[in-house]
Amino acid sequence: HDQRGYLLCPHSAVGIKVAEDHKIGPDDQLAADAPMVIVLATAHAAKFEEAIRRALGDQFWDVELQKSMPPSVKELMKASTRQPLRFAASSGGLDASQAEWTEKLRGLVERSAKL
């Protein structure tokens, strides 16, 4: 968060750390032949209140994170019970769902490669 001003969920942060470690050479510089790496963030950091409070403190959670939290997430946080989010499978079954996600990810990778 301090380096880039963006708070990742703990799982996504681990993915970023591993990706960065694979791109850094022995001299702690970005390796010239480092491959492009795409890491998909899987959750909003607000889902991990306990971990965020432990890592960054109560003040960060109570003030800083609240400023940047989307209204929809704030509403979910107020709920007495939180329901897990579910993604519906394609009506064509598992194979169709996998093909749909593969196409979405392929498009994302291709667009990112053009940046």
Phi and psi in radians as a Rosetta constraint file:
Dihedral C 1 N 2 CA 2 C 2 CIRCULARHARMONIC -1.091 0.35
Dihedral N 2 CA 2 C 2 N 3 CIRCULARHARMONIC -0.611 0.35
Dihedral C 2 N 3 CA 3 C 3 CIRCULARHARMONIC -1.365 0.35
Dihedral N 3 CA 3 C 3 N 4 CIRCULARHARMONIC -0.677 0.35
Dihedral C 3 N 4 CA 4 C 4 CIRCULARHARMONIC -2.077 0.35
Dihedral N 4 CA 4 C 4 N 5 CIRCULARHARMONIC -0.120 0.35
Dihedral C 4 N 5 CA 5 C 5 CIRCULARHARMONIC 1.267 0.35
Dihedral N 5 CA 5 C 5 N 6 CIRCULARHARMONIC 0.364 0.35
Dihedral C 5 N 6 CA 6 C 6 CIRCULARHARMONIC -2.292 0.35
Dihedral N 6 CA 6 C 6 N 7 CIRCULARHARMONIC 2.323 0.35
Dihedral C 6 N 7 CA 7 C 7 CIRCULARHARMONIC -1.748 0.35
Dihedral N 7 CA 7 C 7 N 8 CIRCULARHARMONIC 2.035 0.35
Dihedral C 7 N 8 CA 8 C 8 CIRCULARHARMONIC -1.595 0.35
Dihedral N 8 CA 8 C 8 N 9 CIRCULARHARMONIC 2.723 0.35
Dihedral C 8 N 9 CA 9 C 9 CIRCULARHARMONIC -1.194 0.35
Dihedral N 9 CA 9 C 9 N 10 CIRCULARHARMONIC 2.771 0.35
Dihedral C 9 N 10 CA 10 C 10 CIRCULARHARMONIC -0.981 0.35
Dihedral N 10 CA 10 C 10 N 11 CIRCULARHARMONIC -0.684 0.35
Dihedral C 10 N 11 CA 11 C 11 CIRCULARHARMONIC -1.168 0.35
Dihedral N 11 CA 11 C 11 N 12 CIRCULARHARMONIC -0.752 0.35
Dihedral C 11 N 12 CA 12 C 12 CIRCULARHARMONIC -1.176 0.35
Dihedral N 12 CA 12 C 12 N 13 CIRCULARHARMONIC -0.625 0.35
Dihedral C 12 N 13 CA 13 C 13 CIRCULARHARMONIC -1.087 0.35
Dihedral N 13 CA 13 C 13 N 14 CIRCULARHARMONIC -0.672 0.35
Dihedral C 13 N 14 CA 14 C 14 CIRCULARHARMONIC -1.119 0.35
Dihedral N 14 CA 14 C 14 N 15 CIRCULARHARMONIC -0.734 0.35
Dihedral C 14 N 15 CA 15 C 15 CIRCULARHARMONIC -1.061 0.35
Dihedral N 15 CA 15 C 15 N 16 CIRCULARHARMONIC -0.739 0.35
Dihedral C 15 N 16 CA 16 C 16 CIRCULARHARMONIC -1.123 0.35
Dihedral N 16 CA 16 C 16 N 17 CIRCULARHARMONIC -0.758 0.35
Dihedral C 16 N 17 CA 17 C 17 CIRCULARHARMONIC -1.060 0.35
Dihedral N 17 CA 17 C 17 N 18 CIRCULARHARMONIC -0.784 0.35
Dihedral C 17 N 18 CA 18 C 18 CIRCULARHARMONIC -1.130 0.35
Dihedral N 18 CA 18 C 18 N 19 CIRCULARHARMONIC -0.745 0.35
Dihedral C 18 N 19 CA 19 C 19 CIRCULARHARMONIC -1.071 0.35
Dihedral N 19 CA 19 C 19 N 20 CIRCULARHARMONIC -0.779 0.35
Dihedral C 19 N 20 CA 20 C 20 CIRCULARHARMONIC -1.117 0.35
Dihedral N 20 CA 20 C 20 N 21 CIRCULARHARMONIC -0.715 0.35
Dihedral C 20 N 21 CA 21 C 21 CIRCULARHARMONIC -1.078 0.35
Dihedral N 21 CA 21 C 21 N 22 CIRCULARHARMONIC -0.568 0.35
Dihedral C 21 N 22 CA 22 C 22 CIRCULARHARMONIC -1.389 0.35
Dihedral N 22 CA 22 C 22 N 23 CIRCULARHARMONIC -0.229 0.35
Dihedral C 22 N 23 CA 23 C 23 CIRCULARHARMONIC -1.762 0.35
Dihedral N 23 CA 23 C 23 N 24 CIRCULARHARMONIC -0.132 0.35
Dihedral C 23 N 24 CA 24 C 24 CIRCULARHARMONIC -1.705 0.35
Dihedral N 24 CA 24 C 24 N 25 CIRCULARHARMONIC 2.312 0.35
Dihedral C 24 N 25 CA 25 C 25 CIRCULARHARMONIC -1.440 0.35
Dihedral N 25 CA 25 C 25 N 26 CIRCULARHARMONIC 3.139 0.35
Dihedral C 25 N 26 CA 26 C 26 CIRCULARHARMONIC -1.108 0.35
Dihedral N 26 CA 26 C 26 N 27 CIRCULARHARMONIC -0.366 0.35
Dihedral C 26 N 27 CA 27 C 27 CIRCULARHARMONIC -1.630 0.35
Dihedral N 27 CA 27 C 27 N 28 CIRCULARHARMONIC 0.281 0.35
Dihedral C 27 N 28 CA 28 C 28 CIRCULARHARMONIC 1.108 0.35
Dihedral N 28 CA 28 C 28 N 29 CIRCULARHARMONIC 0.389 0.35
Dihedral C 28 N 29 CA 29 C 29 CIRCULARHARMONIC -1.945 0.35
Dihedral N 29 CA 29 C 29 N 30 CIRCULARHARMONIC 2.746 0.35
Dihedral C 29 N 30 CA 30 C 30 CIRCULARHARMONIC -1.079 0.35
Dihedral N 30 CA 30 C 30 N 31 CIRCULARHARMONIC 2.167 0.35
Dihedral C 30 N 31 CA 31 C 31 CIRCULARHARMONIC -1.152 0.35
Dihedral N 31 CA 31 C 31 N 32 CIRCULARHARMONIC 2.391 0.35
Dihedral C 31 N 32 CA 32 C 32 CIRCULARHARMONIC -1.058 0.35
Dihedral N 32 CA 32 C 32 N 33 CIRCULARHARMONIC -0.573 0.35
Dihedral C 32 N 33 CA 33 C 33 CIRCULARHARMONIC -1.756 0.35
Dihedral N 33 CA 33 C 33 N 34 CIRCULARHARMONIC 0.374 0.35
Dihedral C 33 N 34 CA 34 C 34 CIRCULARHARMONIC -1.110 0.35
Dihedral N 34 CA 34 C 34 N 35 CIRCULARHARMONIC 2.269 0.35
Dihedral C 34 N 35 CA 35 C 35 CIRCULARHARMONIC -1.301 0.35
Dihedral N 35 CA 35 C 35 N 36 CIRCULARHARMONIC 2.731 0.35
Dihedral C 35 N 36 CA 36 C 36 CIRCULARHARMONIC -1.218 0.35
Dihedral N 36 CA 36 C 36 N 37 CIRCULARHARMONIC 2.370 0.35
Dihedral C 36 N 37 CA 37 C 37 CIRCULARHARMONIC -2.192 0.35
Dihedral N 37 CA 37 C 37 N 38 CIRCULARHARMONIC 2.339 0.35
Dihedral C 37 N 38 CA 38 C 38 CIRCULARHARMONIC -2.007 0.35
Dihedral N 38 CA 38 C 38 N 39 CIRCULARHARMONIC 2.220 0.35
Dihedral C 38 N 39 CA 39 C 39 CIRCULARHARMONIC -2.033 0.35
Dihedral N 39 CA 39 C 39 N 40 CIRCULARHARMONIC 2.190 0.35
Dihedral C 39 N 40 CA 40 C 40 CIRCULARHARMONIC -1.617 0.35
Dihedral N 40 CA 40 C 40 N 41 CIRCULARHARMONIC 2.129 0.35
Dihedral C 40 N 41 CA 41 C 41 CIRCULARHARMONIC -1.331 0.35
Dihedral N 41 CA 41 C 41 N 42 CIRCULARHARMONIC 2.335 0.35
Dihedral C 41 N 42 CA 42 C 42 CIRCULARHARMONIC -1.822 0.35
Dihedral N 42 CA 42 C 42 N 43 CIRCULARHARMONIC -0.208 0.35
Dihedral C 42 N 43 CA 43 C 43 CIRCULARHARMONIC -2.739 0.35
Dihedral N 43 CA 43 C 43 N 44 CIRCULARHARMONIC 2.814 0.35
Dihedral C 43 N 44 CA 44 C 44 CIRCULARHARMONIC -1.416 0.35
Dihedral N 44 CA 44 C 44 N 45 CIRCULARHARMONIC 2.492 0.35
Dihedral C 44 N 45 CA 45 C 45 CIRCULARHARMONIC -1.003 0.35
Dihedral N 45 CA 45 C 45 N 46 CIRCULARHARMONIC -0.487 0.35
Dihedral C 45 N 46 CA 46 C 46 CIRCULARHARMONIC -1.080 0.35
Dihedral N 46 CA 46 C 46 N 47 CIRCULARHARMONIC -0.326 0.35
Dihedral C 46 N 47 CA 47 C 47 CIRCULARHARMONIC -1.197 0.35
Dihedral N 47 CA 47 C 47 N 48 CIRCULARHARMONIC -0.278 0.35
Dihedral C 47 N 48 CA 48 C 48 CIRCULARHARMONIC -2.081 0.35
Dihedral N 48 CA 48 C 48 N 49 CIRCULARHARMONIC 0.966 0.35
Dihedral C 48 N 49 CA 49 C 49 CIRCULARHARMONIC -0.928 0.35
Dihedral N 49 CA 49 C 49 N 50 CIRCULARHARMONIC -0.877 0.35
Dihedral C 49 N 50 CA 50 C 50 CIRCULARHARMONIC -1.048 0.35
Dihedral N 50 CA 50 C 50 N 51 CIRCULARHARMONIC -0.795 0.35
Dihedral C 50 N 51 CA 51 C 51 CIRCULARHARMONIC -1.147 0.35
Dihedral N 51 CA 51 C 51 N 52 CIRCULARHARMONIC -0.696 0.35
Dihedral C 51 N 52 CA 52 C 52 CIRCULARHARMONIC -1.176 0.35
Dihedral N 52 CA 52 C 52 N 53 CIRCULARHARMONIC -0.753 0.35
Dihedral C 52 N 53 CA 53 C 53 CIRCULARHARMONIC -1.070 0.35
Dihedral N 53 CA 53 C 53 N 54 CIRCULARHARMONIC -0.727 0.35
Dihedral C 53 N 54 CA 54 C 54 CIRCULARHARMONIC -1.145 0.35
Dihedral N 54 CA 54 C 54 N 55 CIRCULARHARMONIC -0.718 0.35
Dihedral C 54 N 55 CA 55 C 55 CIRCULARHARMONIC -1.360 0.35
Dihedral N 55 CA 55 C 55 N 56 CIRCULARHARMONIC -0.702 0.35
Dihedral C 55 N 56 CA 56 C 56 CIRCULARHARMONIC -2.075 0.35
Dihedral N 56 CA 56 C 56 N 57 CIRCULARHARMONIC -0.120 0.35
Dihedral C 56 N 57 CA 57 C 57 CIRCULARHARMONIC 1.674 0.35
Dihedral N 57 CA 57 C 57 N 58 CIRCULARHARMONIC 2.771 0.35
Dihedral C 57 N 58 CA 58 C 58 CIRCULARHARMONIC -1.107 0.35
Dihedral N 58 CA 58 C 58 N 59 CIRCULARHARMONIC -0.682 0.35
Dihedral C 58 N 59 CA 59 C 59 CIRCULARHARMONIC -1.028 0.35
Dihedral N 59 CA 59 C 59 N 60 CIRCULARHARMONIC -0.766 0.35
Dihedral C 59 N 60 CA 60 C 60 CIRCULARHARMONIC -1.074 0.35
Dihedral N 60 CA 60 C 60 N 61 CIRCULARHARMONIC -0.833 0.35
Dihedral C 60 N 61 CA 61 C 61 CIRCULARHARMONIC -1.094 0.35
Dihedral N 61 CA 61 C 61 N 62 CIRCULARHARMONIC -0.838 0.35
Dihedral C 61 N 62 CA 62 C 62 CIRCULARHARMONIC -1.261 0.35
Dihedral N 62 CA 62 C 62 N 63 CIRCULARHARMONIC -0.472 0.35
Dihedral C 62 N 63 CA 63 C 63 CIRCULARHARMONIC -2.017 0.35
Dihedral N 63 CA 63 C 63 N 64 CIRCULARHARMONIC -1.128 0.35
Dihedral C 63 N 64 CA 64 C 64 CIRCULARHARMONIC -1.127 0.35
Dihedral N 64 CA 64 C 64 N 65 CIRCULARHARMONIC -0.851 0.35
Dihedral C 64 N 65 CA 65 C 65 CIRCULARHARMONIC -1.169 0.35
Dihedral N 65 CA 65 C 65 N 66 CIRCULARHARMONIC -0.622 0.35
Dihedral C 65 N 66 CA 66 C 66 CIRCULARHARMONIC -1.075 0.35
Dihedral N 66 CA 66 C 66 N 67 CIRCULARHARMONIC -0.585 0.35
Dihedral C 66 N 67 CA 67 C 67 CIRCULARHARMONIC -1.111 0.35
Dihedral N 67 CA 67 C 67 N 68 CIRCULARHARMONIC -0.651 0.35
Dihedral C 67 N 68 CA 68 C 68 CIRCULARHARMONIC -1.716 0.35
Dihedral N 68 CA 68 C 68 N 69 CIRCULARHARMONIC -0.058 0.35
Dihedral C 68 N 69 CA 69 C 69 CIRCULARHARMONIC -1.258 0.35
Dihedral N 69 CA 69 C 69 N 70 CIRCULARHARMONIC 2.238 0.35
Dihedral C 69 N 70 CA 70 C 70 CIRCULARHARMONIC -1.043 0.35
Dihedral N 70 CA 70 C 70 N 71 CIRCULARHARMONIC 2.549 0.35
Dihedral C 70 N 71 CA 71 C 71 CIRCULARHARMONIC -0.937 0.35
Dihedral N 71 CA 71 C 71 N 72 CIRCULARHARMONIC -0.666 0.35
Dihedral C 71 N 72 CA 72 C 72 CIRCULARHARMONIC -1.107 0.35
Dihedral N 72 CA 72 C 72 N 73 CIRCULARHARMONIC -0.620 0.35
Dihedral C 72 N 73 CA 73 C 73 CIRCULARHARMONIC -1.255 0.35
Dihedral N 73 CA 73 C 73 N 74 CIRCULARHARMONIC -0.686 0.35
Dihedral C 73 N 74 CA 74 C 74 CIRCULARHARMONIC -1.038 0.35
Dihedral N 74 CA 74 C 74 N 75 CIRCULARHARMONIC -0.718 0.35
Dihedral C 74 N 75 CA 75 C 75 CIRCULARHARMONIC -1.112 0.35
Dihedral N 75 CA 75 C 75 N 76 CIRCULARHARMONIC -0.736 0.35
Dihedral C 75 N 76 CA 76 C 76 CIRCULARHARMONIC -1.095 0.35
Dihedral N 76 CA 76 C 76 N 77 CIRCULARHARMONIC -0.654 0.35
Dihedral C 76 N 77 CA 77 C 77 CIRCULARHARMONIC -1.166 0.35
Dihedral N 77 CA 77 C 77 N 78 CIRCULARHARMONIC -0.463 0.35
Dihedral C 77 N 78 CA 78 C 78 CIRCULARHARMONIC -1.342 0.35
Dihedral N 78 CA 78 C 78 N 79 CIRCULARHARMONIC -0.378 0.35
Dihedral C 78 N 79 CA 79 C 79 CIRCULARHARMONIC -1.083 0.35
Dihedral N 79 CA 79 C 79 N 80 CIRCULARHARMONIC 2.472 0.35
Dihedral C 79 N 80 CA 80 C 80 CIRCULARHARMONIC -1.214 0.35
Dihedral N 80 CA 80 C 80 N 81 CIRCULARHARMONIC -0.599 0.35
Dihedral C 80 N 81 CA 81 C 81 CIRCULARHARMONIC -2.248 0.35
Dihedral N 81 CA 81 C 81 N 82 CIRCULARHARMONIC 2.417 0.35
Dihedral C 81 N 82 CA 82 C 82 CIRCULARHARMONIC -1.830 0.35
Dihedral N 82 CA 82 C 82 N 83 CIRCULARHARMONIC 2.220 0.35
Dihedral C 82 N 83 CA 83 C 83 CIRCULARHARMONIC -1.584 0.35
Dihedral N 83 CA 83 C 83 N 84 CIRCULARHARMONIC 2.413 0.35
Dihedral C 83 N 84 CA 84 C 84 CIRCULARHARMONIC -1.167 0.35
Dihedral N 84 CA 84 C 84 N 85 CIRCULARHARMONIC 2.565 0.35
Dihedral C 84 N 85 CA 85 C 85 CIRCULARHARMONIC -1.358 0.35
Dihedral N 85 CA 85 C 85 N 86 CIRCULARHARMONIC 2.453 0.35
Dihedral C 85 N 86 CA 86 C 86 CIRCULARHARMONIC -2.174 0.35
Dihedral N 86 CA 86 C 86 N 87 CIRCULARHARMONIC 2.501 0.35
Dihedral C 86 N 87 CA 87 C 87 CIRCULARHARMONIC -1.909 0.35
Dihedral N 87 CA 87 C 87 N 88 CIRCULARHARMONIC 2.210 0.35
Dihedral C 87 N 88 CA 88 C 88 CIRCULARHARMONIC -1.326 0.35
Dihedral N 88 CA 88 C 88 N 89 CIRCULARHARMONIC 2.408 0.35
Dihedral C 88 N 89 CA 89 C 89 CIRCULARHARMONIC -1.274 0.35
Dihedral N 89 CA 89 C 89 N 90 CIRCULARHARMONIC 2.690 0.35
Dihedral C 89 N 90 CA 90 C 90 CIRCULARHARMONIC -1.049 0.35
Dihedral N 90 CA 90 C 90 N 91 CIRCULARHARMONIC 2.605 0.35
Dihedral C 90 N 91 CA 91 C 91 CIRCULARHARMONIC -1.117 0.35
Dihedral N 91 CA 91 C 91 N 92 CIRCULARHARMONIC -0.254 0.35
Dihedral C 91 N 92 CA 92 C 92 CIRCULARHARMONIC -1.490 0.35
Dihedral N 92 CA 92 C 92 N 93 CIRCULARHARMONIC 0.071 0.35
Dihedral C 92 N 93 CA 93 C 93 CIRCULARHARMONIC 1.639 0.35
Dihedral N 93 CA 93 C 93 N 94 CIRCULARHARMONIC -3.026 0.35
Dihedral C 93 N 94 CA 94 C 94 CIRCULARHARMONIC -1.079 0.35
Dihedral N 94 CA 94 C 94 N 95 CIRCULARHARMONIC -0.780 0.35
Dihedral C 94 N 95 CA 95 C 95 CIRCULARHARMONIC -1.052 0.35
Dihedral N 95 CA 95 C 95 N 96 CIRCULARHARMONIC -0.725 0.35
Dihedral C 95 N 96 CA 96 C 96 CIRCULARHARMONIC -1.167 0.35
Dihedral N 96 CA 96 C 96 N 97 CIRCULARHARMONIC -0.690 0.35
Dihedral C 96 N 97 CA 97 C 97 CIRCULARHARMONIC -1.106 0.35
Dihedral N 97 CA 97 C 97 N 98 CIRCULARHARMONIC -0.766 0.35
Dihedral C 97 N 98 CA 98 C 98 CIRCULARHARMONIC -1.119 0.35
Dihedral N 98 CA 98 C 98 N 99 CIRCULARHARMONIC -0.700 0.35
Dihedral C 98 N 99 CA 99 C 99 CIRCULARHARMONIC -1.139 0.35
Dihedral N 99 CA 99 C 99 N 100 CIRCULARHARMONIC -0.696 0.35
Dihedral C 99 N 100 CA 100 C 100 CIRCULARHARMONIC -1.096 0.35
Dihedral N 100 CA 100 C 100 N 101 CIRCULARHARMONIC -0.805 0.35
Dihedral C 100 N 101 CA 101 C 101 CIRCULARHARMONIC -1.162 0.35
Dihedral N 101 CA 101 C 101 N 102 CIRCULARHARMONIC -0.659 0.35
Dihedral C 101 N 102 CA 102 C 102 CIRCULARHARMONIC -1.047 0.35
Dihedral N 102 CA 102 C 102 N 103 CIRCULARHARMONIC -0.770 0.35
Dihedral C 102 N 103 CA 103 C 103 CIRCULARHARMONIC -1.131 0.35
Dihedral N 103 CA 103 C 103 N 104 CIRCULARHARMONIC -0.739 0.35
Dihedral C 103 N 104 CA 104 C 104 CIRCULARHARMONIC -1.069 0.35
Dihedral N 104 CA 104 C 104 N 105 CIRCULARHARMONIC -0.796 0.35
Dihedral C 104 N 105 CA 105 C 105 CIRCULARHARMONIC -1.172 0.35
Dihedral N 105 CA 105 C 105 N 106 CIRCULARHARMONIC -0.686 0.35
Dihedral C 105 N 106 CA 106 C 106 CIRCULARHARMONIC -1.053 0.35
Dihedral N 106 CA 106 C 106 N 107 CIRCULARHARMONIC -0.778 0.35
Dihedral C 106 N 107 CA 107 C 107 CIRCULARHARMONIC -1.063 0.35
Dihedral N 107 CA 107 C 107 N 108 CIRCULARHARMONIC -0.729 0.35
Dihedral C 107 N 108 CA 108 C 108 CIRCULARHARMONIC -1.097 0.35
Dihedral N 108 CA 108 C 108 N 109 CIRCULARHARMONIC -0.789 0.35
Dihedral C 108 N 109 CA 109 C 109 CIRCULARHARMONIC -1.112 0.35
Dihedral N 109 CA 109 C 109 N 110 CIRCULARHARMONIC -0.759 0.35
Dihedral C 109 N 110 CA 110 C 110 CIRCULARHARMONIC -1.120 0.35
Dihedral N 110 CA 110 C 110 N 111 CIRCULARHARMONIC -0.732 0.35
Dihedral C 110 N 111 CA 111 C 111 CIRCULARHARMONIC -1.142 0.35
Dihedral N 111 CA 111 C 111 N 112 CIRCULARHARMONIC -0.695 0.35
Dihedral C 111 N 112 CA 112 C 112 CIRCULARHARMONIC -1.148 0.35
Dihedral N 112 CA 112 C 112 N 113 CIRCULARHARMONIC -0.628 0.35
Dihedral C 112 N 113 CA 113 C 113 CIRCULARHARMONIC -1.135 0.35
Dihedral N 113 CA 113 C 113 N 114 CIRCULARHARMONIC -0.419 0.35
Dihedral C 113 N 114 CA 114 C 114 CIRCULARHARMONIC -1.453 0.35
Dihedral N 114 CA 114 C 114 N 115 CIRCULARHARMONIC -0.203 0.35
